Amino acid sequence: MTAEYKLQDDVLVVMPFERLDTISAPGVEKDVMAHIDTGTTKIVFDFQRTNYVSSAGLRVLLKAAKSVDKRGGGVGVCNANSHILEVLDISGFKMVVKIGKTLDKAVAAL
C-alpha cells in the first residue's frame, strides 16, 4: 500500500507514504479515480508523511482536479513541506489546487 485513504464528511483525504512518484503514483491514481467514479468531488492530499512529489505525482493531482472540477468539486493539499510547496509553486499548481497549512484549512478552501 502506497497511501492511506479516509473519508472526512464528504471529503476524501489521501495520505501518501513517503513519496508520490513513478512507483506509487499509478496505484494512488487508480484509487483516487475509483472514488471519483463513485461520486467523490472533494479531495485533499495530506502530505504530512510525504517528503517527495515527482511529475508523476503532479499528474495524479492534475487528473483528480480536472475530474472533480467538471462536477463542481475541488482538490486541496495540506501539510506539504517546503520542497513540495516549491514544486507546486514553480509548476503552477497553486492555481490548480487549494493549499492549506492544515487539513482543516485545506478542506475549508474547497
Secondary structure, 3 states (H helix, E strand, C coil): CCEEEEEECCEEEEEECEEECCCCHHHHHHHHHHHHHCCCCEEEEECCCEEEECHHHHHHHHHHHHHHHCCCCEEEEECCCHHHHHHHHHCCHHHCCEEECCHHHHHHHC
